[in-house]
């Protein structure tokens, strides 16, 4: 490596954000690291500094980190992105990659694993845990046609988010509040989910979502 890589850590938990930034700065090639506690700060840093890589959490003060990842991908396509989150990779890793991230690592992993994930993305490769890679390979080659396997490629990032929330038992008004969108918009996404998944009614969609979320968490 012949140059210093510049970083931005985007996380609304100061202790984790500061700890990760401190870990990054220990590497002589990783010394430059800006911190953002929310989407607005992150966009300002990206605009002024254009870091080489952004490390982004999924939930940012109640807003979606996936929205930020998509925005970065659109505005700064050369900037690499790695999602680092407490949320189960089995549920969210696919959405992270679809949004534009180059990898997904969970916060409970050892520091050495996180740093390996970072280096993997910097090197231009995609980082996923070995278990997650196996899931992707199994899904790619599965011919079983099981109804508990979600055809994730058909869904947008927002639709996956709403699917997960439905599966976790949240209603339309709760989902709207958490995602800062209208109930009408939530209902429109639910209709799209039913169409894409060929599910006839809301009750069946809810049962499908619950079953899918539970299957991803096993």
Secondary structure, DSSP 8 states (H G I E B T S, - for coil): --S---EEEE-S-HHHHHHHHHHHHTSTTS--EEEESSHHHHHHHHHHH--SEEEE-SEETTEEHHHHHHHHHHH-TTSEEEEEESS-HHHHHHHHHHHT-SBEEETTS-HHHHHHHHHHHHTT--B--HHHHHHHHHHHH--S--TTS--GGGS-HHHHHHHHHHHTT--HHHHHHHHT--HHHHHHHHHHHHHHHT--SHHHHHHHHHHHHHHHH-
